[in-house]
């Protein structure tokens, strides 16, 4: 099973859309069902088409911004329009090419595991933005712990992390273990899902996707010295902000 091969259908769909073919639709398969249709145009939305949580995150961003898992740069472009300096990072080569074509000034190919090495060093970002289920980049609960540890190292002294995810009903309804972590019948955290993407009849390998409930995010953030606050909710979606536990809340 190849993670890279798993994302390839999305990469092809994004590149095709940028070339002017705007009728493409991805099919999304996952542990909870599917296929669910996902129009490729969704990735190319302007600010007016974004949900309330996305607009809230864009408005809260400040200073030098790291847009992690930036996709085709829709959030990065909105931040640039506000005059912010943005480094937009994505692991899909096609997405990075599209970002550059669309006018993202600093678009880089890479993964969060490379932050602080190939993608730069030191505590350098005032805002880290992770949208469209930003928790999904971690893949698993263990991955989220590692991701938060990396992000702490690249934040500026008073930096913040803005992340959205989903409080899945399956997580809310699950039994909890002795550490307070919901556990499904298969012994896994119910938000640890596997996704498969299909585009024009070509289906990729399964890839891990984490949907992290706010309670677990807050617990895990505290484990790396971050205070985690709920900013906004929209049905099962939520937006959280994390900052050093010693920092005062931002306005």
C-alpha positions, -999 to +999 in steps of 0.1 A: +000+000+000+015+033-011+005+066+005+019+085-025-002+063-049-032+070-027-031+107-033-023+105-070-060+107-082-063+140-064-031+153-080-043+144-114-077+160-108-061+193-096-038+195-125-066+189-150-088+216-134-060+241-136-057+233-173-093+243-178-113+211-174-137+222-146-163+193-146-142+168-127-156+149-097-136+128-073-152+097-057-143+093-020-145+058-004-139+054+034-145+031+063-179+047+070-192+043+035-191+060+001-186+067-026-191+103-018-188+128-048-163+156-043-163+182-072-127+192-079-139+228-080-143+226-042-105+229-038-105+262-058-131+281-038-127+318-031-132+333+003-169+340-003-175+303-009-156+291+022-174+280+053-175+302+084-147+283+101-123+289+072-132+326+071-127+328+109-092+312+106-082+335+078-092+365+099-073+353+129-040+346+110-012+370+118+025+376+112+044+350+091+021+321+082+028+285+075-001+270+055+004+233+060-014+209+036-021+240+015-037+221-015-040+245-044-034+276-022-069+290-018-063+299+019-028+311+011-041+334-016-066+349+008-039+355+034-016+371+008-045+394-002-044+405+035-008+414+031+006+385+051+038+366+042+028+329+036+048+298+032+024+272+016+035+235+019+019+205+003+031+169-004+014+167-038+037+179-066+007+188-088-008+209-060+024+229-056+026+235-094-010+247-093-003+270-063+025+286-082+004+291-113-023+307-092+001+332-077+012+318-043+045+335-037+062+309-016+048+274-025+070+244-014+068+207-019+072+188+014+057+170+044+053+181+080+080+156+089+105+178+071+097+210+090+128+223+107+150+204+083+146+206+045+118+232+049+136+256+073+148+257+109+140+275+141+108+290+156+098+310+127+060+311+121+036+333+140+006+313+126+004+277+114-028+271+094-042+236+089-076+236+072-100+212+055-096+187+083-061+198+092-059+168+117-060+145+087-024+152+079-014+133+111-031+101+099-033+086+134-034+096+171+003+087+173+009+108+142-009+138+158+014+136+188+045+137+165+029+165+144+023+187+174+058+182+187+071+194+153+048+224+152+059+235+186+095+237+174+086+259+143+063+284+161+075+318+171+075+327+207+039+339+207+028+318+178-005+301+172-018+270+154-053+272+138-067+238+130-101+224+120-114+189+123-146+169+129-163+156+160-175+123+145-207+108+160-188+074+160-163+089+184-189+105+206-207+072+209-177+050+216-166+036+249-135+052+265-104+034+278-086+041+311-069+072+296-102+086+284-096+078+247-126+066+227-121+031+214-141+013+187-151-024+185-119-030+165-097-015+193-089+016+173-098+052+179-129+056+157-116+087+141-087+068+125-101+062+091-088+051+057-098+069+026-095+060-011-099+085-039-110+076-074-108+099-104-122+091-139-122+054-131-087+052-116-087+044-079-058+051-055-045+030-026-060+036+009-045+064+028-049+071+066-071+101+076-075+113+112-107+130+123-099+142+158-125+152+184-119+184+202-115+167+236-086+145+223-070+175+206-071+195+238-056+166+257-028+160+232-020+197+229-016+199+267+009+171+264+032+193+244+027+224+264+000+240+243-033+256+255-061+246+231-093+266+228-125+261+208-130+291+184-160+281+164-183+252+155-205+244+126-225+212+130-198+185+136-170+207+124-149+228+148-120+253+146-094+253+174-066+276+183-035+263+201-008+285+216+018+282+244+001+277+277+020+307+290+008+330+263-023+352+268-053+346+245-052+365+212-081+388+205 
